[in-house]
Amino acid sequence: MSPSLLITLDDESDRDPTLDLAALFGNDHPIEIELGFGKGRYLLDAAQRRSDHNFVGVEVAGKYLRLTLDRARRRGVSNIRFVHGDAREFVEFFVPGESIRALHVYFADPWPKTKHHKRRLLEAEFFEEALRILEPAGRMWIATDHDEYYEAILEALKPSADGFNLVEAIWDGVTTNYEDKFVRRGSAIHRRVLQKR
Ligand SMILES: C[S@@+](CC[C@H](N)C(=O)[O-])C[C@H]1O[C@@H](n2cnc3c(N)ncnc32)[C@H](O)[C@@H]1O
């Protein structure tokens, strides 16, 4: 029987919630995570092209999760596991230290109103968490179309500046749904690739 692609997180019991990622996939291939994958275009394409890597996709919106999970099943993709939940909580409580080869966050909600900025994912504490879960030399890939959020991201990166090198990496993924939408509107896309020292 094929394994379930949907991970059910144990956040109720007193046991250590940290996931055993190798057991989850049945192998110890490098792990990549995408947070807020939306309609899953990047995630599905990356998992199919890098079949020797394992992928975990985290999405809070049930309709996007179901859509992408269904596409993965129909395409027979077996190297993705899906989490229906909050990205920040997943990273903080369930991901072991130094276990992730690549962390992808594309077009995270910018929450433009000042009173909502605290909901933004890419803030200083999250970058500290990213440093915790990345393997040495692991990479974090970020894109946003939102100029003000991009400036705030650069500011939020300052406290963890010693932990990351900025790298020039060639983008070899497909565009995401939101990226296409923003490019059609004429927005400039900001990208950052950070490599853990
Ligand atoms: C602007 S969309 C971008 C989707 C996709 N990355 C793309 O580029 O097409 C932001 C996505 O993040 C998801 N999201 C927002 N907050 C989240 C959270 N706290 N945890 C997980 N996913 C979240 C939304 O449901 C949505 O699918």
The ligand as an SDF file (V2000), in Angstrom:
LIG
                    3D

 27 29  0  0  0  0  0  0  0  0999 V2000
    0.2040   34.8550   -1.3800 C   0  0  0  0  0  0  0  0  0  0  0  0
   -0.0290   33.1330   -1.2610 S   0  0  0  0  0  0  0  0  0  0  0  0
    1.4010   32.4550   -2.1170 C   0  0  0  0  0  0  0  0  0  0  0  0
    1.1960   31.0190   -2.5230 C   0  0  0  0  0  0  0  0  0  0  0  0
    2.3580   30.3850   -3.3020 C   0  0  0  0  0  0  0  0  0  0  0  0
    3.5660   30.3510   -2.5010 N   0  0  0  0  0  0  0  0  0  0  0  0
    2.5800   31.1380   -4.5970 C   0  0  0  0  0  0  0  0  0  0  0  0
    3.5870   31.8480   -4.6960 O   0  0  0  0  0  0  0  0  0  0  0  0
    1.7530   31.0050   -5.5050 O   0  0  0  0  0  0  0  0  0  0  0  0
    0.3680   32.8060    0.4290 C   0  0  0  0  0  0  0  0  0  0  0  0
    0.0770   31.3880    0.8210 C   0  0  0  0  0  0  0  0  0  0  0  0
    0.5130   31.1590    2.1530 O   0  0  0  0  0  0  0  0  0  0  0  0
   -0.5180   30.4860    2.8550 C   0  0  0  0  0  0  0  0  0  0  0  0
   -0.3490   30.8600    4.2700 N   0  0  0  0  0  0  0  0  0  0  0  0
   -0.6140   32.0560    4.8400 C   0  0  0  0  0  0  0  0  0  0  0  0
   -0.3320   32.0330    6.1490 N   0  0  0  0  0  0  0  0  0  0  0  0
    0.1350   30.7850    6.4110 C   0  0  0  0  0  0  0  0  0  0  0  0
    0.5870   30.1390    7.5860 C   0  0  0  0  0  0  0  0  0  0  0  0
    0.6230   30.7790    8.7620 N   0  0  0  0  0  0  0  0  0  0  0  0
    0.9750   28.8480    7.5050 N   0  0  0  0  0  0  0  0  0  0  0  0
    0.9410   28.1860    6.3160 C   0  0  0  0  0  0  0  0  0  0  0  0
    0.5200   28.7440    5.1650 N   0  0  0  0  0  0  0  0  0  0  0  0
    0.1260   30.0310    5.2070 C   0  0  0  0  0  0  0  0  0  0  0  0
   -1.7970   31.0010    2.2470 C   0  0  0  0  0  0  0  0  0  0  0  0
   -2.8990   30.1290    2.4860 O   0  0  0  0  0  0  0  0  0  0  0  0
   -1.4070   31.0630    0.7740 C   0  0  0  0  0  0  0  0  0  0  0  0
   -1.5870   29.8290    0.1280 O   0  0  0  0  0  0  0  0  0  0  0  0
  1  2  1  0
  2  3  1  0
  2 10  1  0
  3  4  1  0
  4  5  1  0
  5  6  1  0
  5  7  1  0
  7  8  2  0
  7  9  1  0
 10 11  1  0
 11 12  1  0
 11 26  1  0
 12 13  1  0
 13 14  1  0
 13 24  1  0
 14 15  1  0
 14 23  1  0
 15 16  2  0
 16 17  1  0
 17 18  1  0
 17 23  2  0
 18 19  1  0
 18 20  2  0
 20 21  1  0
 21 22  2  0
 22 23  1  0
 24 25  1  0
 24 26  1  0
 26 27  1  0
M  CHG  2   2   1   9  -1
M  END
$$$$
